[in-house]
């Protein structure tokens, strides 16, 4: 069942960063009960790509392994159901606009009164404090605001958003780690706690050399394309005759073999390139020399040559090429699942491999309200009470 098999989570999140956090918890065994609106559910149910039946592959991907209930949180009975579930779970996570849970009367203060050991996490764009806490944010807003977008792309071209929504996924992972740490603390002490994770904070914290360079030298630096000219040379992507190739030399011991691989042994002791510091100083001249060399060679020849000399180098592949890569297949990272919403689909597997209690994909994403009745019975509701709340629109179950 996975290393988190004893953890129970009540999940109010929607869109990407929150569902990505709870997907990771669920993949490693946690019981995650996803709470959705009665009028359509999670907003990502309406995000492309769709099946011919109009079901979202986006929702299906990031809500696997979760149970699903649909509750009208604006009703007294809906709030009462949530409070009963607070008494039974270890973790609550939400990514609503600041203050929403408190306005609904089901915020942290209420939760901890019911269950002193509860872990209550909020994963928002700007967090629970600061002048922007009430603002809404998505990945592109965060990437542009924290400086990440300014670091991405080539210096002579406009800033670029990352190819995938790193603001959401990285924040989701950070929230998942925070919850696991808090859960570990709870197991030792019985004490719950409040967790506040902000997308802006998490992405600002990974800006790496831009902040380091300014802190140590006072120099402001910006995007450098696929290279790291201030730190490591060569560390770049080059155009060859029939594609692109990425090459790096991160250890001085690799330099002589790199020179032999590119048929330039004269560079080994060249006073302009013999050390990484020298190559950094002479980055432009070195890079122009390498570009001319790579442009005259075919991808297969270069890969064979670098492999012979044990220099890290790979060609640039598309995501569809990656689906067929033998390494990813061997690691069970390309899997086919049958999802209740979208049917058969190919998706990513479980990244972390445990020798015991491994993670797994056990369940598809839920239909809207798929587990409402079952969860309510566990909370102590009778079938008559459940039927009445369904009839009153307080909760939703799938149509038969």
GIRADA-V733173 format. One record per backbone hydrogen bond with DSSP energy under -1.0 kcal/mol. CO is the residue of the C=O (numbers start at 1). NH is the residue of the N-H. Records with the same first field share a line. If there is no record, write none. Layout:
BEGIN
CO->NH ; NH
END
This chain:
BEGIN
2->5
4->7
7->31
8->90 ; 91
9->33
10->93
11->35
16->20
17->21
18->22
19->23
20->24
21->25
22->26
23->27
24->28
25->30
26->29
27->360
28->4
31->9
32->67
33->11
34->69
36->71
42->45
43->46
44->47
49->57
51->54
55->51
56->60
57->61
58->62
67->34
68->371
69->36
70->396
71->73
72->75
75->79
76->80
77->81
78->82
79->83
80->84
81->85
82->86
83->87
85->88 ; 89
90->119
91->10
92->121
93->12
94->123
97->100
99->103
100->104
101->106
107->111
108->112
109->113
110->114
111->115
115->118
116->192
119->92
120->195
121->94
122->197
124->199
125->200
130->133
132->135
138->142
139->143
140->144
141->145
142->146
143->149
149->152 ; 160
150->223
152->160
153->225
154->157
164->166
165->169
166->170
168->172
169->173
170->174
171->175
172->176
173->177
174->178
175->179
176->180
177->181
178->182
179->183
180->184
181->185
182->186
183->187
184->188
185->189
186->190
193->120
195->122
197->124
198->202
199->203
200->204
201->205
203->206
204->207
207->210
208->212
209->213
210->214
211->215
212->216
213->217
214->218
224->227
228->231 ; 232
234->249
236->247
238->245
243->240
244->316
245->238
246->314
247->236
251->254
254->258
255->259
256->260
257->261
258->262
259->264
260->263
264->267
265->268
270->273 ; 274
275->279
276->280
277->281
278->282
280->283
282->286
283->287
284->288
285->289
286->290
287->291
288->292
289->293
290->294
291->295
293->296
294->297
297->241
298->302
299->303
300->304
301->305
302->306
303->307
304->308
305->309
306->311
307->310
312->248
314->246
318->322
319->323
321->324
322->325
325->329
326->330
327->331
328->333
329->332
333->349
335->347
337->345
339->343
343->339
345->337
347->335
363->65
367->370
369->372
371->375
372->376
373->377
374->378
375->379
376->381
377->380
382->386
383->387
384->388
385->389
386->390
387->391
388->392
389->394 ; 395
390->393
394->72
END
